[in-house]
Amino acid sequence: MLAVAAVAVAAALAATLLVTPVYEARSQVFVSTRGGGSTSDLLQGSSFTQNRVTSYADLVTSPRVLVPVIEALGLDTTPDELAESITAASPVDTVLITITVEDPDAARAADIANATATSLATEVTVLEKPEDGASPVQVSVVRPASPAEGPASPDALLNLALGLLLGLAAGVGVAVLRELLDNRVRDEADVARVTSSSVIGTVHHDDRAGDQPLVVHTDPQDHRSEAFRRLRTNLQFLDLDDAQRTIVVTSSLPGEGKSTTSINLALALADAGSRVLLVDADLRRPSVASYMGLEGQVGLTTVLIGRAELDDVVQPWGTGALHVLPSGQVPPNPSELLGSRAMATFLEEAAQRYDVVLVDTAPLLPVTDAAILARLTGGALVVVGAERLHRQQLAQSLGALEAVNARVLGLVLNQVARRTTGGYAYYHYDYSPVTGTDAPLSGRRRLGFLPQQRGSRTGPAYRGSRMDGSQSSVSRGAVLQEAGRRGTGTR
């Protein structure tokens, strides 16, 4: 609104400065009649002049009056052109005629007004003169014109005031129209207009997000870290059985933050004691390995084509509770590979070995990868980028999941503007780190993410061996030798 009003005021100011100033000059004449001194003669003369005044006013702009003016002043114009700058008016019930002239030159405007009044007096006398006597009508100049001290137009103050009022009115209209037409998703209320699925996490905007993509690891006390821990808690309350602990994380469009959400959620789950496998199944534009500083040339695709086992290419990160499976080399047929029997077998095996399997995959609208994987897993978390996604796009992406009977576990609003909403404001809580996990073991058992007692999964003895204790057909060291990723992979 203020922007539109400012533009309107600027336009009014520019128009005021660009328009050529116009000056006004006014002369006034008095119409009277010659007659006897009796009362009846005076009344008849007054009635006669009042009836004639209107005609005399119309006569002002006639060529008969203006041609002498042009000749007297030596003006380079025609009577019709000069008439456009002259107006004549007679107040009701008077015998006065006011002649107004507008001209860019103040002195010339006054000269034209005076010359027109003189010419009118002359022509009226000639027109009203009878054949055998003097004219009974007399026109006298009672107020000669003088040059104006300032221009009559443009009126700068009036123009600016009108520009401000019109600009504010237009700004209100634009704001209302924009609000009606702009259907971007900004908050939970916008999500509720599209779907009944719950928003189980909200991550607020932070200008430092680009410099701290792994905020749960680099700054555990940051408000975004706390948001991911709340997301972890809400996710644990979902009704997930053993077969549904494999979760797809996707979005509608690129750039909504699905990969950073996957990584930070995996870190938060691992910090709570769960054994987590993070799989980069975005075989179009993989980014997990790049964010986490891992070798990404071997990974999921290597397993799916049978050139390695899961134990050979999975890479531990941090303290060991979190393991990461990069995407591997980008294949020419991502959708077919992700929908293959090998992928289903891999997901079943991963679900048996880990408490939680998070699968970061491609956006829903450009490709079908996420819908294919969501059907094979316990469901999908849909990341919604605030101010980036439109409501119809969100409806289309959720419709793609519904079309394959995939479960939507919930939505995560990302990059939400931090502002007071519904009477509540967002505050930062400073605290000191505490020892131990922030979720009691009994709580994790109740919520379904208790570390399982299947195989020997933790500790240094696990790396480089299969879950049943036998040696893998392709050793972990051989697969990662070229990448130089021996050891724990701890950052």
C-alpha positions in Angstrom: 0.0 0.0 0.0 2.8 2.4 0.9 4.7 1.5 -2.2 1.7 2.2 -4.5 1.0 5.5 -2.7 4.6 6.6 -3.0 4.5 5.8 -6.7 1.3 7.9 -7.1 2.8 10.8 -5.2 6.0 10.6 -7.3 3.9 10.6 -10.5 1.9 13.6 -9.3 5.1 15.5 -8.5 6.7 14.6 -11.8 3.5 15.7 -13.7 3.5 19.0 -11.7 7.1 19.7 -12.6 6.7 18.7 -16.3 3.5 20.6 -17.0 4.0 24.2 -18.3 2.6 26.7 -15.8 -0.5 28.6 -16.9 -1.4 32.1 -15.6 -4.9 33.5 -15.2 -6.0 37.2 -15.7 -9.5 38.5 -15.1 -11.2 41.7 -16.3 -14.8 42.7 -15.5 -17.3 44.8 -17.4 -20.6 46.5 -16.3 -23.5 46.6 -18.7 -25.9 49.5 -18.3 -28.6 51.3 -20.3 -29.1 55.0 -21.1 -32.6 56.2 -20.4 -34.8 58.7 -18.6 -34.7 59.3 -14.9 -38.2 58.0 -14.0 -38.7 54.9 -12.0 -40.4 53.1 -14.8 -37.5 53.9 -17.2 -35.0 52.5 -14.7 -36.9 49.3 -14.2 -37.3 48.8 -17.9 -33.6 49.4 -18.5 -32.5 47.0 -15.7 -34.8 44.3 -17.1 -33.5 44.9 -20.6 -29.8 44.7 -19.6 -30.3 41.5 -17.6 -31.9 39.8 -20.5 -29.0 40.9 -22.8 -26.1 40.1 -20.5 -26.1 36.4 -21.3 -25.9 37.1 -25.0 -23.1 39.6 -24.4 -21.2 36.9 -22.5 -21.5 34.5 -25.4 -20.3 37.2 -27.7 -16.9 37.4 -25.9 -15.5 34.3 -27.7 -16.9 35.3 -31.1 -14.5 36.2 -34.0 -16.2 39.7 -34.1 -14.7 40.4 -30.6 -11.5 38.5 -30.9 -10.3 39.6 -34.3 -9.7 43.2 -33.1 -7.9 41.7 -30.1 -5.5 39.7 -32.3 -4.8 42.7 -34.5 -4.3 45.1 -31.5 -1.8 42.8 -29.7 -0.2 41.3 -32.8 -0.9 37.7 -31.7 0.1 34.8 -33.9 -3.1 32.8 -33.5 -6.6 32.4 -34.9 -9.9 33.5 -33.3 -10.9 29.9 -32.7 -7.5 29.1 -31.0 -7.7 32.2 -28.9 -11.3 31.4 -27.9 -10.1 28.2 -26.3 -8.2 30.2 -23.7 -11.0 32.6 -22.9 -14.1 32.1 -20.8 -16.9 34.6 -19.9 -19.4 34.3 -17.2 -22.2 36.4 -15.7 -23.3 35.9 -12.1 -27.1 35.4 -11.8 -29.2 38.5 -11.4 -26.3 40.8 -12.2 -25.2 42.9 -15.2 -21.6 42.0 -14.7 -19.5 39.9 -17.1 -16.2 38.4 -16.0 -13.7 37.6 -18.7 -11.0 35.1 -17.7 -7.9 34.4 -19.9 -5.4 31.6 -19.4 -1.9 31.9 -20.9 1.6 30.7 -20.2 2.7 34.3 -20.0 1.2 36.3 -17.1 1.6 39.7 -18.8 0.1 38.5 -22.1 -2.9 37.0 -20.3 -3.6 40.4 -18.7 -3.3 42.2 -22.0 -5.6 39.8 -23.7 -8.2 40.1 -21.0 -8.2 43.9 -21.1 -8.2 44.0 -24.9 -11.1 41.6 -25.0 -13.1 43.7 -22.5 -12.5 46.8 -24.7 -13.4 45.0 -27.9 -16.6 43.7 -26.3 -17.6 47.2 -25.2 -17.1 48.5 -28.8 -18.9 45.7 -30.5 -21.9 45.8 -28.1 -22.2 49.5 -28.8 -22.1 49.0 -32.5 -24.6 46.1 -32.4 -27.1 47.8 -30.2 -26.9 51.2 -31.9 -30.2 52.1 -33.7 -30.2 53.7 -37.1 -31.4 57.1 -35.9 -29.7 57.6 -32.6 -27.1 56.6 -30.0 -26.9 53.0 -28.5 -29.0 52.6 -25.4 -26.5 50.1 -24.0 -23.2 51.0 -22.5 -20.5 48.5 -21.6 -17.9 49.9 -19.1 -14.7 48.2 -17.8 -15.0 48.2 -14.1 -12.0 45.9 -13.2 -9.1 45.8 -15.5 -6.8 42.7 -15.5 -3.3 42.7 -14.0 -0.5 40.1 -14.4 -0.9 37.3 -11.9 1.9 36.8 -9.3 1.8 33.0 -9.5 0.5 30.3 -11.9 -3.0 29.1 -11.6 -2.0 25.6 -12.6 -0.5 23.2 -11.8 -1.4 23.4 -8.2 1.5 21.5 -6.6 -0.2 21.0 -3.2 -3.5 19.9 -4.7 -1.8 17.5 -7.1 0.3 15.9 -4.3 -2.7 15.6 -2.1 -4.8 14.0 -4.9 -1.8 11.7 -5.7 -1.6 10.6 -2.1 -5.3 9.9 -1.8 -5.5 8.1 -5.1 -2.3 6.2 -4.4 -3.6 5.0 -1.0 -6.9 3.9 -2.6 -5.1 2.1 -5.3 -2.7 0.5 -2.8 -5.6 -0.8 -0.8 -7.1 -2.3 -3.9 -3.8 -3.8 -5.0 -3.2 -5.3 -1.5 -6.6 -6.8 -1.4 -6.3 -8.2 -4.9 -2.8 -9.6 -4.1 -4.1 -11.3 -1.0 -6.9 -12.8 -2.9 -4.8 -14.0 -5.8 -1.6 -15.0 -3.9 -2.2 -18.6 -2.8 1.3 -19.4 -1.6 1.5 -21.6 1.5 2.8 -19.5 4.5 1.5 -21.2 7.6 -0.6 -24.1 9.0 -3.8 -22.3 8.1 -2.9 -22.4 4.4 -2.0 -26.1 4.7 -5.4 -26.8 6.3 -7.1 -25.3 3.2 -5.5 -28.0 1.1 -5.4 -31.2 3.2 -6.5 -32.7 6.4 -3.0 -34.1 7.0 -1.3 -32.7 10.1 1.7 -30.4 10.2 4.0 -32.3 12.6 6.9 -29.9 12.4 7.6 -26.3 11.8 11.1 -24.9 11.1 11.4 -21.2 11.1 13.4 -19.1 8.7 17.0 -18.3 9.6 19.4 -16.3 7.4 22.2 -18.6 8.6 20.5 -21.7 7.3 22.6 -21.8 4.2 25.8 -21.7 6.3 24.6 -24.3 8.8 22.7 -27.0 6.8 23.5 -29.6 9.6 22.3 -27.3 12.4 21.5 -30.2 14.8 25.2 -31.2 14.7 26.9 -27.7 14.4 24.6 -25.7 16.8 22.4 -28.0 19.0 21.1 -25.0 20.9 19.8 -23.2 17.8 16.0 -22.7 17.5 16.1 -24.7 14.3 17.8 -27.6 16.1 15.0 -27.5 18.7 12.4 -27.6 15.8 13.9 -30.8 14.5 13.8 -32.3 17.9 10.2 -31.4 18.2 9.7 -33.0 14.7 11.4 -36.2 16.1 9.1 -36.3 19.1 6.0 -35.8 17.0 7.2 -38.5 14.5 7.6 -40.9 17.4 4.0 -40.5 18.4 2.8 -41.6 15.0 1.3 -45.0 14.7 4.2 -46.8 13.1 4.6 -50.6 13.5 7.8 -52.5 12.7 7.0 -52.6 9.0 6.5 -48.9 8.8 9.7 -47.6 10.3 11.0 -46.8 6.8 10.0 -43.2 6.0 10.3 -41.3 2.7 11.1 -37.6 3.0 10.1 -35.6 -0.1 8.7 -32.3 -1.2 6.7 -30.9 -4.0 9.4 -28.9 -5.8 13.2 -28.6 -5.6 14.5 -26.1 -3.1 12.0 -26.6 -0.3 14.6 -28.1 2.1 13.8 -31.8 2.0 17.4 -33.0 2.1 18.5 -30.8 5.0 15.3 -31.8 6.8 16.1 -35.5 6.2 19.7 -35.1 7.5 18.8 -33.0 10.6 15.9 -35.4 11.5 18.3 -38.3 11.2 20.7 -36.6 13.5 18.0 -35.8 16.0 16.8 -39.4 16.0 20.4 -40.7 16.4 21.0 -38.3 19.3 18.0 -39.9 21.0 19.6 -43.3 20.8 17.9 -44.8 17.8 19.9 -46.6 15.2 19.2 -44.6 12.0 20.0 -45.3 8.4 19.8 -42.2 6.1 19.4 -43.2 2.4 20.0 -40.8 -0.4 17.4 -42.0 -2.9 17.3 -38.8 -4.9 18.9 -40.3 -8.0 18.3 -37.1 -10.0 20.2 -34.5 -7.9 21.8 -36.3 -4.9 23.0 -34.0 -2.1 23.3 -35.9 1.1 26.9 -37.0 0.6 27.9 -33.4 -0.3 26.2 -32.0 2.8 27.7 -34.5 5.1 31.2 -34.6 3.6 31.0 -38.3 2.5 32.0 -40.2 -0.6 29.1 -40.4 -2.8 30.2 -42.4 -5.8 29.2 -45.7 -4.3 26.0 -46.3 -2.5 22.4 -47.1 -3.2 22.7 -47.7 -6.9 25.8 -49.9 -6.3 23.6 -52.1 -4.0 20.6 -52.2 -6.3 22.6 -53.4 -9.3 24.2 -56.1 -7.2 27.8 -54.9 -7.2 27.9 -54.5 -3.4 26.1 -55.4 -0.2 24.6 -52.8 2.2 27.4 -53.4 4.7 30.0 -52.7 2.1 28.9 -49.2 1.2 27.1 -47.8 4.3 29.1 -45.1 6.0 28.9 -44.4 9.8 28.7 -40.7 10.8 29.3 -39.1 14.1 29.2 -41.4 17.1 28.0 -44.4 15.1 24.3 -44.3 15.8 23.7 -42.7 12.4 24.7 -44.5 9.2 24.5 -43.0 5.8 24.0 -44.6 2.4 24.8 -42.2 -0.4 23.1 -42.3 -3.8 26.0 -43.7 -5.7 26.4 -43.0 -9.4 23.3 -41.4 -11.1 21.7 -44.1 -13.2 19.9 -43.5 -16.6 16.7 -45.0 -15.3 16.0 -43.8 -11.7 12.3 -44.5 -11.6 12.7 -48.1 -12.9 15.5 -48.8 -10.5 13.7 -47.4 -7.5 10.6 -49.4 -8.3 12.4 -52.6 -8.8 12.2 -55.8 -6.7 15.8 -55.1 -5.7 14.8 -51.8 -4.1 11.9 -53.5 -2.2 14.3 -56.2 -0.9 16.8 -53.6 0.1 14.1 -51.6 2.1 13.0 -54.8 3.9 16.6 -55.6 4.8 17.3 -52.1 6.0 14.1 -52.1 8.1 15.2 -55.3 9.9 18.6 -53.8 10.8 17.8 -50.3 11.8 15.3 -48.7 14.2 14.5 -46.0 11.6 15.2 -45.7 7.9 14.9 -42.3 6.4 14.8 -42.2 2.6 15.5 -38.8 1.0 14.1 -38.8 -2.5 13.2 -36.5 -5.4 10.4 -34.0 -5.4 6.9 -35.2 -6.2 5.8 -32.9 -9.0 8.7 -33.2 -11.5 9.1 -37.0 -11.2 7.4 -40.1 -9.8 10.3 -41.4 -7.7 8.9 -40.3 -4.4 5.4 -41.8 -5.1 7.0 -45.1 -6.0 9.1 -45.3 -2.8 6.2 -44.0 -0.6 4.2 -47.0 -1.7 7.0 -49.4 -0.7 7.5 -47.8 2.8 5.6 -46.8 5.8 4.7 -43.5 4.4 6.0 -40.1 3.4 6.9 -36.9 5.2 6.2 -34.0 2.8 8.4 -30.9 3.3 6.6 -27.7 2.4 8.7 -24.6 1.7 6.9 -21.6 3.1 6.5 -18.7 0.6 7.8 -21.0 -2.2 4.9 -23.4 -2.8 1.4 -22.6 -4.0 -1.6 -24.3 -2.6 -2.5 -26.0 -5.9 1.0 -27.4 -6.2 0.7 -28.9 -2.7 -2.7 -30.4 -3.6 -1.1 -31.9 -6.7 1.8 -33.5 -4.9 -0.5 -34.9 -2.2 -2.7 -36.2 -4.9 0.2 -38.0 -6.5 0.7 -39.9 -3.2 -3.0 -40.6 -2.8 -3.1 -42.0 -6.4 -0.7 -44.8 -5.4 -2.3 -45.4 -2.0 0.7 -44.1 -0.2 0.4 -42.9 3.4 1.1 -39.2 4.2 2.6 -39.3 7.7 2.5 -35.6 8.0 3.9 -32.3 6.7 6.9 -30.3 7.7 6.6 -26.5 7.2 10.1 -25.2 6.4 11.5 -21.7 6.3 8.4 -20.2 8.0 8.6 -16.5 8.7 9.1 -15.9 12.4 6.3 -13.6 13.5 3.7 -13.4 16.2 0.8 -15.6 15.3 -2.5 -15.9 17.1 -1.3 -14.0 20.2 1.8 -16.2 20.7 5.4 -15.2 19.9 8.4 -17.3 19.3 11.2 -17.0 21.9 14.7 -18.4 22.1 15.5 -20.4 25.2 19.1 -20.5 26.3 20.2 -23.6 28.1 23.3 -25.5 29.0 24.0 -28.9 27.5 23.1 -31.9 29.6 24.7 -35.3 29.6 22.9 -38.3 28.3 20.2 -38.6 25.8 17.3 -36.1 25.8 14.7 -38.9 25.5 14.6 -41.6 28.2 14.9 -45.2 27.2 11.5 -46.1 28.5 10.0 -43.3 26.4 11.7 -44.6 23.2 10.3 -48.0 23.9 6.8 -46.6 24.4 7.1 -44.5 21.2 8.2 -47.4 19.1 11.9 -46.4 18.4 13.6 -48.6 21.0 17.0 -49.8 19.6 16.4 -53.4 18.5 18.4 -56.4 19.6 18.9 -57.8 16.1 22.4 -58.8 15.2 25.6 -57.2 16.3 25.1 -53.7 14.9 27.1 -51.3 17.1 30.7 -50.8 17.9 33.9 -51.1 15.8 33.4 -54.8 15.2 30.4 -54.1 12.9 32.2 -52.2 10.2 33.3 -54.3 7.3 31.2 -57.3 8.2 27.7 -58.5 7.4 25.0 -58.6 10.0 25.2 -62.4 10.3 28.9 -62.1 11.2 30.2 -63.5 7.9 32.4 -61.6 5.6 30.9 -59.7 2.8 31.6 -60.7 -0.8 32.9 -57.1 -1.4 34.7 -55.7 1.6 33.9 -52.2 2.7 37.5 -51.1 2.5 37.7 -52.3 -1.2 34.6 -50.4 -2.2 35.7 -47.1 -0.5 39.4 -47.4 -1.1 39.4 -45.0 -4.0 37.4 -42.5 -2.1 39.7 -42.7 0.9 36.9 -43.1 3.4 38.4 -45.6 5.8 37.5 -45.2 9.5 34.4 -43.9 11.1 33.6 -41.0 8.9 33.2 -38.7 11.9 33.1 -35.0 11.1 
